[in-house]
Amino acid sequence: MRKKNKKVFIIPLTIIAIVLIIVGIFVVTNNKKYEYKLLEISDEQIQYYKLQQNGKYGVIDKEGNLIIEAKYNSVDIPNPTMPIFIVSDDGKNFIALDSNGSKKYEQYDNVEAISINLIASNVPYEKSVLKYKQDGLYGIIDLEGNKITENIYDSITNIDYKEGNLKVEKNGKFGVINIKGTTIIEPEYDTIISDGYYDEEEKYENAGFVLRIKTDDGYRFGYANRKGKIILETLYNEISRITELEGKDVYLIVSNNGRYGLIKNGKEIIKSEYTDINFDKNNNLLIVKKDKTYGAINIEGDNIIPIDYDNIIVGGKHIEAQKGEEIIIFDAEGKKLDTDIISYNKVNDNYAIIINKDNKYNIVDSNNNKKLRETYTYIEHLEDNYFIVTKNGETGIIDSDGKIIVELKYSAMQKIDKTNVIQAIDITTNRTDIIDENMNIHEGLENAYISKRDEYIKLYSENDVRYYDLTGKEKTYKQLYPNNQIYAVKNNGKWGLANSSGDIIVPCEFDMVTEQNVNVAGVKKDGKWQIVNLDGKLTSNKQYTISWLDVMFLNSYYKTNSQAGIIVYSGE
């Protein structure tokens, strides 16, 4: 009998290639729906400021020119690089105005800025979209007035810690869209919040969402990733993300019926059988409690310290486990250590700060050799081989060999944000000194405050001011801003103003002055401020009583304390 020939189908390579291209296009197109660019606006880019006068609000530009008269109960400037101003008289009805005071987006019943909360920003709004209202329902538009979504939502608000994402409401249920209008999560939940994840490079972009519904048995929580994919159904009593763990993996501490466990990327790592779980970011460990006893589990789910102790205290790379009168020290891998060191904090490849059972601090090298002959009540790593130390209530700086670099005479020391410059307070005189990155002390001012700007550090008091670059080296304001036309000068304890050639144009007879801002400066005498122009002449006889010290004038207005991060000027 002859065997039947089997038919063999050969798919041409060109067809395979076409299919792969189509799939690739779909993936790229689909991913683009989730991609958006958040605008970042520096202080130098701001073109418009909020103005407050007599309890009403308007707008001025960066030159101090009046753009919108201060006659509204509220003014929002969603993108201060653009002339778009959202004003309202009653807090319910909003309109948008341009720099001429003309209405914008008149095709819509109502247009509002969308506030962002709990994110440090000099512009606390969504900067590229607005929400509009039409026929009682909301949608979003871009700043040109183009529709991004139809008006299909009952409400639109921001999501805390999730700029670029918006919480939308339909029929009493909430979902999420992004500023491109892409639906991330369908409106099916009682509420939605961000999980709070943050990293320096992508900020809050990779944060996911904690979802909540209400059931007959109370609230139940679930979880969705940043693209809205449901990782956990709404079955849990509590859900919180371990935000200290960076990377693509999502670790969630979950609770069921009062018992806690750990889930990684949707997979259970630790069963929900513990009465409490706390994450230790120093060692990537979970300190767990089961009924009345404690232990430690790593994030892979391995029990490294038996759940058999009355208490566990983490001290850097050392873990102190207490049981009755007994104290056992473990390392981060769960190995018992024969040591009296209860805390071991590695600060770089060469050194670690240790604390013994008597709460005395010391420094050890990479071979665990103690570096200091005397101990301190506090040690904090500063940089390289420099350390801030405290003894007998006095603070200074030493190197890793114990050599005193800055005398222990200060009550407090603190590194200024994003610099290697230190502010040090002498409690006997209440003087704030500046210590530069080379550990040189610059005698400062009494009863002073620190303000860090993008390019310099300002140390100021009621009647004096000093400037430093970001290395801590003292500078004159003229060195910082050589193109200014006038500068503050001090003589015999009194202040005046000089032109760029050094000629005095305002006599040194004032208690304080400000530096030039655009086309004016301020002068103070007997607690009253006035404004002078670049020729040193008073612009008017108007006087201002200002209670704060960091004063700045712009045309005929003065800068007030900011409102939720927004710079506000006043003319009152």
C-alpha positions in Angstrom: 0.0 0.0 0.0 1.3 3.4 -0.9 1.7 5.9 1.9 -0.3 9.1 1.4 1.9 12.1 0.9 1.5 14.7 3.6 1.0 18.2 2.4 3.6 20.7 3.6 2.7 24.3 3.7 5.5 26.8 3.3 4.8 30.3 4.5 6.9 32.8 2.4 9.4 34.8 4.4 7.9 38.0 3.1 4.6 37.2 4.8 6.3 36.5 8.1 8.2 39.8 7.7 5.0 41.7 7.0 3.3 40.1 10.1 6.3 41.0 12.3 6.2 44.6 11.0 2.5 44.9 11.7 3.0 43.5 15.2 5.9 45.9 15.8 3.8 48.9 14.6 1.0 47.9 16.9 3.3 47.6 19.9 5.0 50.9 19.2 1.7 52.7 18.6 0.2 51.1 21.7 3.1 52.1 23.9 2.9 55.7 22.6 -0.5 56.0 24.1 1.1 55.8 27.5 4.1 58.1 26.8 3.9 61.8 27.6 6.4 64.5 28.4 6.0 66.5 31.6 7.0 70.1 31.2 9.6 71.4 33.6 9.7 75.2 34.1 12.6 76.9 35.9 12.2 80.1 37.8 14.1 81.9 35.1 11.6 80.8 32.4 8.6 82.3 34.3 7.0 85.1 32.3 4.0 85.9 34.5 3.3 86.2 38.2 0.2 86.2 40.3 -0.7 89.7 41.8 -2.6 90.3 45.0 -4.1 93.6 45.9 -6.8 94.4 48.4 -7.9 90.7 48.7 -8.2 90.4 44.9 -6.0 88.8 42.3 -4.6 89.7 38.9 -1.4 89.1 36.9 1.9 91.0 36.2 4.7 90.0 33.8 8.3 89.5 34.7 9.1 93.2 34.1 6.4 94.1 36.6 3.9 95.4 34.1 0.2 95.0 35.0 -1.3 92.4 32.6 -4.6 91.5 34.4 -6.1 93.9 36.9 -6.4 92.6 40.4 -10.2 92.3 40.6 -10.8 88.5 40.7 -11.4 86.3 43.7 -8.9 83.8 42.2 -6.3 83.6 39.4 -4.5 80.4 38.3 -1.6 80.5 35.9 -1.2 76.9 34.7 1.8 77.5 32.5 3.6 80.8 33.5 5.6 80.8 30.2 2.3 81.4 28.3 -0.3 84.2 28.6 -3.2 81.9 29.8 -4.9 83.0 33.0 -7.8 81.2 34.6 -9.9 83.7 36.6 -13.0 83.3 38.7 -15.3 85.6 40.8 -17.1 82.8 42.7 -14.9 79.7 42.7 -17.4 77.9 40.5 -17.4 79.6 37.2 -14.1 80.0 35.5 -12.9 81.7 32.3 -9.6 81.9 30.5 -8.0 85.3 29.6 -5.1 86.2 27.4 -2.6 89.0 28.0 -5.0 91.5 26.5 -7.7 90.5 28.9 -9.7 88.9 26.1 -11.6 85.6 26.7 -10.1 82.4 25.3 -11.8 79.0 24.6 -15.2 80.6 24.3 -16.5 77.5 22.7 -16.6 75.9 26.2 -18.9 76.7 29.1 -16.1 76.6 31.7 -12.3 76.1 31.6 -10.2 75.3 34.7 -6.6 74.7 35.6 -5.9 71.3 37.1 -4.0 71.5 40.4 -1.3 69.0 41.3 -0.9 68.2 44.9 1.9 66.8 47.2 4.6 67.4 44.5 7.3 70.0 45.1 6.9 72.4 42.2 7.1 76.1 41.5 4.1 75.6 39.1 1.6 73.3 40.9 -0.6 72.7 37.9 -0.7 70.3 35.0 1.2 72.5 32.6 0.0 71.3 29.2 -3.7 70.6 29.6 -6.8 72.2 31.1 -10.2 70.7 31.9 -13.3 72.1 30.2 -17.0 71.8 31.0 -19.7 71.5 28.4 -23.3 70.5 29.1 -22.5 69.7 32.7 -19.7 67.2 31.8 -15.9 67.5 31.7 -13.2 66.7 29.2 -9.6 68.0 28.7 -8.1 70.3 26.1 -4.5 71.4 25.3 -3.4 74.9 25.8 -4.3 75.8 22.2 -7.9 74.8 23.0 -7.9 71.6 21.0 -10.0 68.7 22.5 -8.1 65.8 23.8 -11.2 64.0 25.2 -14.9 64.5 24.7 -16.9 65.9 27.7 -17.9 62.5 29.1 -16.8 62.8 32.8 -18.6 63.9 35.9 -15.4 65.3 37.4 -11.6 65.4 36.6 -9.0 65.9 39.3 -5.3 65.1 39.6 -3.9 62.1 41.4 -1.5 62.8 44.3 2.2 62.0 43.4 1.2 61.2 39.8 1.6 64.3 37.6 0.4 63.6 34.0 -2.4 61.3 35.2 -5.9 62.4 36.0 -8.6 60.8 38.1 -11.9 60.8 36.2 -15.4 60.1 37.5 -18.4 58.5 35.7 -21.6 57.6 37.5 -20.0 57.8 40.9 -17.1 55.5 39.9 -13.5 56.5 39.3 -10.9 55.7 36.7 -7.6 57.1 35.3 -6.7 58.8 32.0 -3.4 60.4 31.1 -2.9 63.9 29.7 -2.9 62.4 26.1 -6.4 61.2 26.8 -5.5 57.5 27.0 -7.7 55.5 29.3 -5.4 53.9 31.8 -8.1 52.4 34.2 -11.8 52.2 33.4 -14.0 54.1 35.9 -15.1 51.1 38.0 -13.7 52.0 41.5 -14.7 53.9 44.5 -11.4 55.6 44.7 -7.9 55.4 43.2 -4.6 56.6 44.6 -0.9 56.5 43.5 1.3 54.0 45.2 3.9 56.8 45.7 6.8 55.2 44.0 9.6 57.6 42.9 13.0 57.5 41.4 15.4 60.3 40.6 15.6 59.6 36.8 11.9 59.1 36.0 10.4 60.6 39.1 6.8 59.4 39.6 6.3 58.0 36.1 6.6 54.3 37.2 4.2 54.6 40.1 1.2 52.3 39.9 -2.3 52.6 41.4 -4.0 51.3 44.5 -7.6 50.6 43.7 -10.5 50.5 46.2 -14.1 49.3 46.1 -16.7 49.1 48.8 -18.3 45.7 49.5 -20.8 44.4 52.1 -17.8 43.3 54.1 -16.1 46.7 54.0 -13.4 48.2 51.7 -11.3 45.9 49.5 -8.2 46.9 47.7 -6.5 45.9 44.5 -3.5 47.1 42.4 -2.8 48.2 38.8 0.6 49.0 37.2 1.3 52.4 35.6 -0.3 51.3 32.3 -3.4 50.2 34.1 -2.8 46.4 34.0 -4.6 44.8 36.9 -1.9 43.0 39.0 -4.1 42.2 42.0 -7.9 42.1 42.1 -9.7 44.0 44.7 -9.7 41.3 47.4 -7.4 42.7 50.1 -7.9 44.7 53.3 -4.8 46.8 52.7 -2.2 47.2 50.0 1.0 49.3 50.2 4.0 49.3 47.8 7.6 49.1 49.1 8.7 52.3 47.4 12.3 52.2 48.7 13.0 49.3 46.3 14.0 50.8 43.0 13.6 49.0 39.7 10.9 47.4 37.6 9.8 44.8 40.2 6.8 45.8 42.3 6.7 44.6 45.9 3.4 44.9 47.7 2.7 44.4 51.3 -0.8 43.1 51.5 -3.3 42.3 54.3 -6.0 39.7 54.5 -8.2 39.5 57.6 -5.5 41.3 59.7 -2.6 39.2 58.5 0.1 40.5 56.3 2.2 39.0 53.4 4.3 40.0 50.5 3.6 39.9 46.7 6.1 40.5 44.0 4.8 41.3 40.5 1.6 39.5 41.3 3.2 36.4 42.8 3.0 35.6 46.5 6.4 35.6 48.1 5.4 35.6 51.8 2.1 34.1 52.8 -0.4 36.4 54.7 0.2 35.0 58.1 1.9 37.8 60.0 0.4 40.4 62.3 2.8 43.1 61.1 5.5 43.6 58.4 7.9 46.5 58.2 10.5 47.0 55.5 14.2 47.7 56.4 15.7 49.6 53.4 19.3 49.3 54.8 19.3 45.5 54.2 16.2 44.9 52.0 14.7 42.9 54.8 11.2 42.5 56.2 11.0 42.7 59.9 7.9 40.5 60.7 5.8 40.0 63.7 3.8 36.8 64.3 1.5 37.2 67.2 4.0 38.3 69.9 7.3 37.3 68.4 9.6 38.9 65.8 12.0 37.7 63.1 13.4 38.8 59.7 12.7 37.6 56.1 14.5 38.7 53.0 12.6 39.9 49.9 13.0 36.5 48.3 10.9 35.0 51.1 13.7 33.3 53.0 13.5 33.4 56.8 17.0 34.6 57.9 16.3 35.4 61.6 13.9 33.0 63.4 10.6 34.4 64.4 11.4 33.8 68.0 12.4 37.2 69.5 10.7 39.7 71.8 12.0 42.6 69.7 14.2 43.4 66.7 16.1 46.7 66.3 17.9 47.4 63.0 21.2 49.3 63.2 22.6 49.6 59.7 24.1 46.3 58.7 23.7 44.9 62.2 20.4 43.6 63.6 19.8 43.4 67.3 17.5 40.6 68.4 16.2 40.7 72.0 14.8 37.7 73.9 14.3 38.3 77.6 17.6 39.6 78.9 19.6 38.0 76.0 20.7 40.2 73.1 22.0 38.6 69.9 23.5 40.5 67.0 23.0 39.3 63.5 24.4 40.5 60.2 22.1 41.2 57.2 22.4 37.5 56.0 21.2 36.2 59.4 24.6 35.1 60.7 25.2 35.5 64.5 28.0 37.9 65.3 30.3 37.9 68.4 30.4 41.7 68.9 29.2 44.5 71.1 28.5 46.7 68.0 24.8 47.1 67.8 24.8 49.4 64.7 27.1 49.2 61.6 26.4 51.8 58.9 28.7 51.6 55.9 29.1 55.1 54.4 31.5 54.4 51.5 34.0 51.7 50.4 36.5 52.7 53.1 34.5 53.5 56.2 31.6 52.6 58.4 30.1 54.3 61.4 29.5 52.0 64.4 27.6 52.3 67.7 28.4 50.0 70.6 26.0 48.8 73.4 26.8 51.9 75.4 25.6 54.1 72.5 29.1 55.4 71.8 30.0 56.1 68.2 33.2 55.3 66.3 34.5 54.9 62.8 36.0 51.6 61.4 37.9 51.0 58.2 37.1 48.3 55.6 38.9 45.8 57.8 36.8 46.8 60.8 39.7 48.5 62.6 38.5 51.3 64.9 39.9 54.6 63.7 39.1 56.9 66.7 40.7 56.8 70.1 37.9 58.7 71.7 34.2 58.0 71.2 31.4 60.5 70.4 27.7 60.7 71.2 27.0 61.2 67.5 28.8 60.8 64.2 27.5 61.6 60.7 29.3 61.1 57.4 29.9 64.3 55.5 31.9 63.4 52.4 35.1 61.5 51.6 36.9 61.0 54.9 35.1 63.9 56.7 32.6 63.4 59.5 30.4 65.6 61.6 30.8 64.6 65.3 29.1 65.6 68.6 30.5 65.4 72.1 29.2 67.0 75.3 26.6 68.8 73.3 29.1 70.5 70.9 29.5 69.7 67.2 32.4 69.9 64.8 34.1 68.1 62.0 36.9 65.5 62.1 38.7 63.4 59.5 38.7 59.6 59.6 41.9 59.6 61.7 40.2 61.7 64.4 42.0 64.9 63.5 39.8 67.9 64.3 39.1 69.8 61.1 36.5 72.2 62.5 36.5 72.9 66.2 33.7 71.3 68.2 31.9 74.6 69.2 28.7 74.5 67.2 25.2 73.5 68.4 24.2 72.2 65.0 25.6 71.5 61.5 23.7 70.8 58.3 24.8 70.3 54.7 23.0 72.8 52.4 20.9 70.9 49.8 22.7 69.7 46.7 26.0 71.2 47.8 29.0 70.3 49.9 28.6 73.5 51.8 27.7 73.4 55.5 25.8 75.8 57.7 26.9 75.8 61.3 25.1 77.5 64.2 27.0 78.8 67.2 24.4 78.7 69.9 26.3 81.2 72.2 26.0 84.0 69.7 23.2 82.5 67.5 25.5 83.1 64.6 25.3 81.0 61.4 28.7 80.4 59.8 29.4 78.9 56.4 31.9 76.1 56.0 33.0 75.6 52.4 33.8 72.4 50.6 37.5 72.7 51.6 36.5 73.0 55.3 37.3 76.7 55.5 35.1 78.6 58.0 33.5 81.8 56.8 32.2 83.8 59.7 28.5 84.5 59.1 25.7 86.5 60.6 23.7 86.5 63.8 20.0 85.6 63.7 20.4 84.7 60.1 18.6 82.6 57.5 19.8 80.6 54.5 18.3 80.7 51.1 19.7 78.5 48.3 19.2 79.7 44.7 20.1 77.9 41.5 23.5 79.6 41.3 24.4 80.8 44.8 23.6 80.7 48.5 22.2 83.7 50.3 22.8 84.2 54.0 20.7 87.1 55.4 19.6 88.8 58.6 17.5 91.9 59.4 20.4 94.3 58.5 23.0 92.3 56.6 23.5 89.9 53.8 26.3 87.7 52.4 26.6 85.7 49.2 28.4 82.4 48.5 28.9 80.3 45.4 27.8 76.6 45.5 31.3 75.6 46.7 30.9 77.9 49.8 33.3 80.6 48.6 32.1 84.1 49.5 31.2 86.3 46.5 30.0 89.8 46.0 26.6 90.2 44.2 28.5 92.0 41.4 30.5 88.9 40.8 27.3 86.8 40.6 25.5 89.3 38.4 28.1 91.4 36.6 25.5 92.8 34.1 23.4 94.6 36.8 23.5 98.4 36.7 23.3 99.1 40.5 24.6 97.2 43.5 24.1 97.3 47.3 27.0 98.8 49.3 27.6 99.1 53.0 29.6 101.8 54.9 29.8 102.3 58.7 27.0 99.9 59.3 24.6 101.6 56.8 23.5 100.6 53.4 23.2 102.4 50.0 23.5 101.7 46.3 26.3 102.3 43.8 26.4 102.1 40.0 28.5 99.6 38.1 31.4 102.0 38.2 31.3 102.1 42.0 29.9 105.7 42.2 27.4 106.1 45.1 23.9 106.9 43.7 22.0 106.3 47.0 23.8 107.5 50.1 24.7 104.9 52.7 22.1 106.0 55.3 19.6 103.1 55.1 19.1 100.2 57.5 18.9 97.7 54.6 18.6 97.7 50.8 17.8 95.0 48.2 19.8 94.2 45.1 18.5 95.2 41.6 15.5 93.2 40.3 14.8 94.2 36.6 14.5 98.0 37.0 14.2 98.7 40.7 15.7 98.1 44.1 14.4 98.6 47.7 15.7 100.8 50.5 14.6 100.6 54.2 14.8 103.1 57.0 13.0 103.0 60.4 11.2 99.8 59.4 9.7 101.3 56.2 10.6 100.2 52.7 10.5 102.4 49.5 11.4 101.7 45.9 14.1 103.4 43.8 14.8 103.2 40.1 18.2 102.5 38.4 19.1 106.2 38.9 18.7 105.9 42.6 15.5 108.1 42.6 12.4 107.2 44.5 9.7 105.9 42.2 7.0 107.3 44.6 6.5 108.4 48.2 4.7 105.1 48.9 6.1 103.2 51.9 5.8 99.5 52.7 5.9 97.7 56.0 7.1 94.1 55.3 7.5 91.6 58.2 9.8 89.1 56.5 13.5 89.6 55.7 14.1 88.2 52.2 12.5 91.2 50.4 12.3 91.6 46.6 10.6 94.4 44.6 9.4 94.2 41.0 8.3 97.6 39.6 5.9 98.9 42.2 5.2 95.4 43.7 6.9 93.3 46.3 7.2 89.5 46.5 5.2 87.9 49.3 5.4 84.6 50.9 4.6 82.0 48.2 1.2 80.3 48.1 1.5 76.5 47.6 4.8 77.0 45.8 3.5 79.9 43.6 5.3 83.2 43.6 2.9 86.0 44.4 3.5 89.8 44.3 1.5 92.4 46.1 1.1 96.1 45.9 -0.8 96.7 49.1 
